Amino acid sequence: MRASFFPKLAAEGIRKNRRLYGPYLITCVMMVAIYYILSFLAYSGIMDGMAGGGTATDMMRLGTYVVTVFSLIFLFYTQSTLIKGRKKEFGLLSVLGMNKHNLGCIIFYETVMVWVLALLGGLAAGIGLSKFAELGFTRLIAVPTRYSFSISKKSVILTVIVFTVIFFLIYLNSARQIRFSSPMELITAEKAGEKPPKSNWFVGVLGLVFLGSGYYLALKIQQPLAALLWFFGAAILVIIGTYLILVAGSVLLCRILQKNEGYYYRADHFVAVSSMAYRMKRNGAGLASICILLTGILVMLSSTSALYTGADECLNSHYPSEINSFACKYGYDEELASLGDKLEEKTRSVATAYGVNLTNEKTFYDYSISGYLEDSRLDIVLNSKTNLAFINYDKVAQIMFIDVDDYNRVFGYNEVVGPGEAILGTSKKIEIGNVFTVGDEEFRITKRIDDRVGEIDPSARGSAAPGIFMIVKDVHEVASHYTQYTDYDGEPMLAWFWNSRFDTGLDVEGQIAVAQALDQMMKEELDRVSLDNAYSESHEAERDDFVSTFGGLFFLGILLSLIFLVSCVIIIYYKQVSEGYEDQARFGIMQKVGMAKEDISRSINSQMRIVFLIPIVLACVHLLMVLPIVHKILMLFGLFDMVRLLVCAGVCALLCGVFYAVCYRLTSQAYYTIVS
């Protein structure tokens, strides 16, 4: 055969199957374009020198990894659908004399053509839209915009490499499917019905177990750190449960409808239900894929939009005052008290040099130690490193011991505490009795001040571990009891923290200047007295980083949601088209025996009503059940407003539902056109 024969045959195959290849090619172009845009924002250097630019570019680099993985998975799925629709054609070519090598050549040239068109179209679209993306991105993260156009060579090279590898793997997978199928299997592939899965009830019950376990994790976990660790585990359980339930549920639904003679033996239901029964497993898997994509969209947009709109709340939570200074040293040292006084004196000296009159000042120090909280006891000793894998992170807690004299001086109270006594405050819902044991020391709780925890540490609610605040008679005497505790590396578990926060009344530039001067002083002290950490930050200086982080996450959420939405549309479209070709003969037979086009239309609408609501309703249920664990994770960022998250989730669900309804309606027209 001539060298040009296979390319011509491949091009003709794409042209004749444009109904299938058109959406696939559009998807490839879109994914290439979005990958280039994210890579452009990450590597082009447009954020260099901008406040918060480093964080923003990190978000975009993360986005390139996510797009790479999703593109590989989804394009594999889509190409498999295409090959299934082409198997009859390849089977006929095989019967006419082509061997597996010839068919492999056709698939190779088809893959190369799609690869070239995807890269050319995607890079052209990505480069053309990169400036609009840059403008939108810089607006979201509130940084100055450059009005010059550029092309990132590194991003172009990375895009070509990534998608060349993806299309090469797709080619190998497509060639494998043809190579290991006989001509008869290829010809009859699209006519092969499905057998119901065995042990259908077992599959359904197993799905309920997986789904219930995922929901249980999402609802049970109370602490942010545990939520962060278990979120992906809960997500995997929900995904597996969704697939099993919808596969088993579609089988069960078909059987129930078929047994209902009054419903089943009607013109508008008979063909729809029998068609669904013909492909019950595949129908359930398709609905599950749509449901998972919709859930991912809702979770991403709800969480990132809540963070972006609540950026000020998060900022105020982490930086409650205009200036926030911090110093830390591990271990116990009697001289630390005088070091705290010296740091406070130097802080006042720096502030005076800038003409600042300190207001709302809160300067104090505490000793802190962490452990495992259970039954009014904090166990500080861990048995071995392997125990870390089995820790219930809901029970990991951090205790801060504060001297009663400092507490009264700083916060304006007149509390009295005796030896062996403590005033207790907790930042989370922790049950502690009237006697609290920390290590080997017992404390009698004389008063509880849970409502005052916020003024001691405004960020305590969003800390990774529950915070326990104990006001004691002599903090140094109490701390001396915990000097023997060390971690696995032999480092002291006891830590001394010095905190200072105050307002200055200065403008943004003035606040930043004072914070920088204090930070320089803290670094000098860090080197001089061997502190383990010391720094000073201003509320306004950190604003850029917060806006960049949350704006970057929101921008990334929008782009990834766009990919998921288009992928969802493609799945729906291929589902409708492939099912349309499968049902075409059935509807043709029904028309010959007297079924009118109006009956066909009613039957199609019946089928749409049966399957339309399942994915979006279940996705909304998933969203509702995982919102508690999402809220716990957002607390780590300083967002405590559950109402804001619920409002964002509701708006996203409404918009997604409208979009989904429009897409399903449009793609159902393709199904109707084919079968009629």
N, C-alpha and C positions, 0 to 999 in steps of 0.2 A: 504494500500500500504506500501511496505517496506520503511524504512527511507532512503535507498540508491537509491530509484527509482528516486526521483526528482533531486538529484545531477547528476545522470547519464544522465537523460533526458536533463538537462541544459547543460552539457558538450557536448552532442551530438548536441544540437541546435547551440552551438557556433561553433562546428567543421563544421557542414553542411553549416552554414552561414559565413564561414571564409572570403568570399569576402567582406562582410560588417563589420564583427568584427575585421578583421586584421587591417585596417586603424584606426579604433576607438581605438583599444588597443595601437597601436603605438602612437597615439595622447595622450592618457592618460599617457603612459610611459614618453613621452617627457615633458609634463606639470609637472609631478611629479619631473623629473630630474631638470628642470629649476627652479622650486620652491626651491628644496633643494640647488641648487647652489647659488641662491640669498640669501637664508637664511644662508647658510654657510659663504658667504662673509660678511653678516651683523652681525652674532652672534658668529662666531668662535674666534674672538679676533685677527685675523691676522693683522688687521690695528691698533691695540693698540700701541700707542707711535709713530706712523708715522705722519709726517707732513701732514695735510689735511686728515688724516684717518677718523676723525669723520664725516666730510662732506660726504666722500665716502660711509661709512657704512649707513648713513642716506638715500643715494640714493638707496642702495640695500634693505633697509627696505621698502621704498616706492614701490620698484619693487615687493616685496612679496605680498603687498596688491593688486596691480594691477593684478598680476598673479592669485591670489585667486578669485577675482571678475570675471575675464575673463574666468578662468577654469570653474567656476560654470555656467556661461551663455552658453559657447560654448559646454560643455559636456552635458548640458541639451538639447541643440539644436540637437546635434549628436545622443544622445540616443533616442530622439523623432523620428528621421529619422529611426533608427534601429527598433524601435517598430512598426513603420508604415510598414516596410518591412516584419515584422514577424506576422502581424495581421492575415493574411490568415492562417498561420500555427496554431496560437492560436485558431482561429475560428474552424478549423478542429478538434483540440484536444477537444474543447468544445462540438462539435457535437458528438464526440466519447464517451462522458460521463464525461469529467473533468469539475468540477465546478470552480467558480472564485477563490476559495481558493487554489485549486490545481495549477491553472495558476499563482497565486501570488507566490506560493512556487517555481515554475520554474524560474520566474523572479528574486526572491530573490537569489537563488543559482547562477544564471547567473551573477547577480550584484556582489555577493561576490567573484566569481571566477575572474571576471575582476578587482575588487578592489585589490585582492591579487596579481594578475599578474602585475597590474599597479604599486603597491607599491614596490614589489620585483624588477621588472625591472627598474622602475624609480629611486629608491634609489641606486641600483647597478650602473646604468648609471651616476647618479648624483655624487655619491661618486667617481666613477672612473674618471669622467671628472672634478671634483672640482679643482684638482691641475692645470689642463690646463686652467680652467677659472680663477683661482687665478693668474697664470702667465700672462695671457692676460690682466686681470684687472689691476694688478700692473704695467704692462708696459704702459697701457693707462694713468694711473694717475701718472706715473713717480716716483714710490717709490721703495725702495729695495725689492727684492724678497727673500722669505724664501724657502730653498730647503729641506723642511721636509714635510711629508705627514701626515695628521690628519683627523679625522672624528668628526664632531660636533654632540654630543648627543642631544643637544637642537634642532638643525636643523632637526634631524631625528624624534624626538618626535613631533615637530611642523608640519612636513610634514605629518606624519601619522594622526594626529588629523584633520588637514585641509581637507585632501582628504577622510578621513572616513566620515566626515560630508557631503562633497559634494556627495559622492556615496550613502549615506543614503537618501539624498534629491532626488537624481536621481531615486532610487528604489521606493520611495513614488510616484513620478510623473509617472513612468512607470506602477506601479500597478493601479494607478488611471485611466489611459487610458484604461486598460483592464477591470477593474471592471465596468465601466459605459458604456460599449459597449455590444450590444447583439451579439450572435454567427453569425447571418447573417451579421451584420455590420462589424464584424471582417473579415469574408470571402470575402466580396465585397469591402473592404476598398481601396485596391490598384487599383480596376477597376472603382472606382467612379470618374467620370469626374468632371470638375469644371464649375460652371456657371459664366459668366462674371459679375463683380461687377456692381451693379446698379449705375446710375448716373455717368457713366464712365467719361464723360467730366468734371463733377464737381470734381471728384477725381483728374484728371489731372491738372485742373486749380488750385485747392487747393495746389497740389504739387508744381506747379510753383510759387505760392505765398510764400510758405514756403522756397523754394530754393532761390527765388529772395530776400526774407527778409534776409536770411543768408548771401548771397553775398553782399547785401547792407551794412549790419553791418561790414563785413570784409573790404569793400572798403571805407566806410565813416569815420570810426574811425581814428583819426589822432594822438591821444596822447597815450603813452605807458600804462598809468594807466587804461584808458578806455578800451584799447585792452585787458589787462589782465582780467578785470572784465567781458567783453562781449564775450570773446573767446568761452567759453563753450556754451553760449546761441546761438551764431552763428553756432557752430558745431551741436547742437541739431536740429536747424532749417534745416540745410543742410541734416542731416540724415533723418529726417522725409520727407523732400521734395524729396529726392532720392528714398525712398521707394514708395511714392505715385506716382511719375512720372513714375518709371519703371513698377509698377503694371498696371497703367492705360495705359502707353505707349505700353506695350507688347500686351494688348488687342487691342489697336488701330492699332498697326503694323500688327497683324494677320488679322484684318478685311480689312485693305487696301490691303494686299497681296492676300487675298482670292477674293477680288473684281476685282483684276487684272487678268483676265482670261488667258492672254498670259503668265503670270508668273506662276500662280497657277497650271494650268493644264499641268504640265510637270513632267516627271518621277523623275527628280532630285529635284523638289520643292514640289510636291503635299504632300507626306508623311511627309516631314519636317515641312511644315507650318501647316498641320492638327494636327500633334503631338503637336506643340507649342500651338495651339488653345485649345487643350484638357486640358492643364494645365497652362493656361495663367497667372493666379494670382500667382501660386507657382513659375512659371518661372521668373516672374518679381521680386518676393521677393528674390529668390536665386541670381539673378543678382545684386540686390541692396545690399545684404549682402556681396557679393564678392567686389563690388565697394567700400563699406564703409571700409572693411578691407584693400583694396589696398590704399585708401586715408589715412587711419591711418598710414600705413607703410611709405608712401611717406612723410607725414608731420613729423613723428617722426625722420626718418633718415635724412631728409633735415635739420631740425632745430638743431638736436644734432650734426651732422657732421659739420655744419657751426660753431656752438659754439666751438667745439673741435679744428677745424683747425684755428679758429680766436681767440684762447685763449689769445695770446699776445696782440691783439688789445683791447680786453676787459680789460685786466690787465692794459694796458697803459691808457685806458680811466678812470678807477677808481683811479689809482695811477700814475699820470703823472710824478711825480718826485721820486727820490730815497727815500726821507723821506717826510712823510705827517703827519702833526699834526693838531689837531682839538680840540676846546673847545666850550662849549655852556652853556648859562645861559638864562632862560626865564624871561621876564620882563625888565623894564628899570631901569638903575642905572648909575648915573653920574660917579661913580668910575670905571666903566668898561673900560673906556679909559686907565686909568693908569694900570689896570689889564692886558690889551693887551700889553702895553709897558713892563710890568714886565715879562710876558710870553715870549716875544721876547728876552728880555735880558737873561733870564735863558736858553733859547734854544741856544743862542750863547755861553753861558758859558759851557753847556754840550758838544757842538760841539768842542769847543776849547780844552776841556779836552781830547778829542779823536784825537786831532791834525787835525781837519777838517777845511778846508777853504771853506766856503759856496759859492756855485755858483748857478746861476739861481734862486736866492731866491725870493719868493713871499710871504710876510707876511703882512696881513691886517685883519681888522675886519669889519663886517657889521651888520646891523639890518635887520631882516626878518619877514615878516608876510604873511599869506596866505588868500585867499578869492575866491570869485566867479566873474570871469571876463566876462563882457558883455557891449558892446557899450562904450568902452573907460572908463570903470568904474570898480573898484574892490570893490565889496560889501563884507565887512568883517563880518557883522552881519548875522548869520543864525537864522531863526525864531524858529525852533524846531528840535528835533532829527529826527522826521519823515521826514523832508526835505532831509535828507541824502540819502534816498532811491530814490529820484527823481532828484538828482543832475546830471547835464550833466558834466561828468568828463573831457570832452574835454575843459571845461571852468574853471576848477579849476586851479589856478595859484599861484605861490609864488614870492613875490617881495623881492629883496635885495637892501637896501639902502647903498650906499658907499660914504664916504666923498671924495670930489673932490681932496683935498690935498693928501689924502692917495692914491687915484687912480693915480694921476700924479707922486707921489714919487715911487710907486711900479712898475708901468707899463711904466714909461718914457714918459708921455704925458704932454702937457701944456694947458689943457682944463680950461675954465673959465665958472663958473655957478653962476648966481645971485640968490637972494632970490625968492622963488616961482617958480624957474626953475629947469629943470632936463635934463640930457643927458640919453637917453633911449636905451637899448639893450634887445633883446628878443632871447630866445633859440629855439623857435618854430615859426611856421607861425601864428603870432597873429596880428590882425589889431587893432592898437591903433592910435587915432587921435592926433592932435597937442596939445590938452588939455587932460590930463589924471587925473582922479579923483580917489584917493585912500582913501576909507572911506569917510570922510567929507572934505578932503584936496585936492585942485586942484594944478596941476603942469603943467607949460607950457613947452612943449618939444622943446628944442632948437637944438638938434642934435640927430642923431640915429647912434648907433654903433653895429648893429647886427653882423657885421663881427669880432668884438673884444670879443664877449661873450666867445669864447673858451679859450682865455688866462686868463679871469677872473675866470672861472670855467670850466676846461676841461671836466668834466663829466655832464655838463648841458644838453647836447643833449639827454642823456639817463635817465634823471631824471623822476620820476613818474609824476610830474606836470610841466607844462610849466614854465620856469624861466624868470623873468623880472628883469633886472638890471637897477637901477636908480642912476646916479651920481648926488649928491646934494651938495648944498653949505655947510651946517652944518648938519651932520648925526645925531648928538645928539639932535639938535633942532627939526628935522623932527621926530625922534623916539619918542620924548616926546608927540607928538600928538596922539599916538596910545597906550598909557598906560591903557586906560579904557576898551580896548577890551579883553574879556575873553572867554574861551570855555565853554562847558556844565558842566564841573567840576569846573568851577571858576578859572582855571589856565590861566595865561597871554598868549595871542596869539602872542605877540611880543617876538622875541627871538634874543639874541646877539650871533653872531658866530665869533670865532677867527680862522683864517686859516693860516697855515705856511707850505710851501713846498719848498724844495731845494735839490740840488744834492751835493754829498760828494766826489765823485771820488774814494771811497773805494771799496774793493772787497765785495763779498756777505756777508761774515761773519762780516766784518766791518760795513756794512750798518745795518745789523740786530742788532748788538751790540749797535750802536748809537740810533736806534729806540727804543730798550728796555730801555735804560737809559732815553731817553726823555719821554717814556711812564710812567716810574716810577715817574719822576718829575711831569708830568701832573696829575697823580693820587694823589700825595701829595697836589698839588694845588687844586684839586677837593675837597678833604676833608677839606682843610684849609679855602677856601673862598666859600664853598657850591656851586660849579659849578654843573650844572645838568648832564654834560657829558664832558669827556676829555680823549683823547688817542693820541698815536703816532704810526704810522705804517710805515713799509718799503716796498718798491716795491718788493724786492726779497722774503721777508718773506711771502707775500701774494700770491706769484706765486704758491706755493704748493697747497693752498686752491683753487685757480682758476683751476689749472690743475686737481685736485681731483674732483671738482664739475663738470666740463665739461667732463672730462674723465668718471666719473661715469654715467653722463647722456647719453653719447654716448654708453657706454657699456650696460646700461639698454635699450637704444633704439634699439641696435642690438639684444639683447635677446628677447625683446617684439616683434620686427619685425619678428624674427624667428618664434615665436609662431603664430603671425598673418599670416605669409606666409604658415606655415603648416596647419593652420586652413582654410585658403583660398583653399589650395590644397584639403583638406578633403571635403570641401563644393562642389568644382568642381567635385571631384571623386564621391561622393554620388549622386550628380545631374546627372552625366552621367550614373551611374549604375542603379539608380532608374528609370530614363527615358528609359534606355535600356530595362529593364524588362517590362516596360509599353508598349514600342513600338515593342517588340519582336513579339507579335501576329499580329500586323498590317503589319510589314514587311513580316511575314510568309504568310499572305494572299496575299500580293502583289507579292511575289515570285511565289505563286501557279497560279496567273493569268498572269505570264510571265515577272515579273520584274527580271532582271539579277543582279548578285552581283555587277557588275560595276555600275548599276543604284543605288543600295543601297549605294555604296561608295560615289557616286556623291551627293545623297540626304543627307547623313550624313555631307559631306563637306559643302553643302549648309546651313544646319542648323548651323554648326559651324561658318560659315562666318557671319550669321545673328546675333548670340549672342556673338561671341568671342570678338569683338572690343568694344561692349557697355560698359562693366565695366571698362576696362583700359582707354578708351578715356574719360569717364565721371570722373574717378578718377583723371586724369591729369588736366581736367578742374577745378575740385574742388581744387586741389593743387594750380593751377595758381590763382584762385580767393581768396584763403585764405592766400597766401603768404604775402600780405600787412599787415594783422593783425598779422601774425607770426613775421614779421620783426619788428613791433612795440613792441611786447613782448620781442624780442631779444635785443632791444635797452635798456631795463631795465638791461640787463646783460652787456651792454657796447659794443654790436656788432652793428655797424652802416652800415656795408658793404653789401648793397643789392646785389651787383654783386656776392659776395661770396655765398650768400644764393641761388641766381638763379643758379649758377654753380652746387652747391651741389644738388639742386632740380632736375636739368637736368640729372645729373649722376645717381641719385637714380631712376628717372623715367625710364631711359634707362635700367638699370640693372633689375628693377622690371618688365618692359615690356618683356624683354628677358626671364626671369624666368617664367612669366605668360604664355607666348607663348609655352614654352617647356612643362609646366604642362598641359596646355589645349590639346596640341597635344598628350601627353602620355595618358591622361585620355580618350580622344576620341577613342583611340584604344580599351579601355575596353568596351565602348559603341558599337563599331563596332563588337567586338567579340560576345557580347550578342545577338544583333539583327540579326546577320548573321548565 
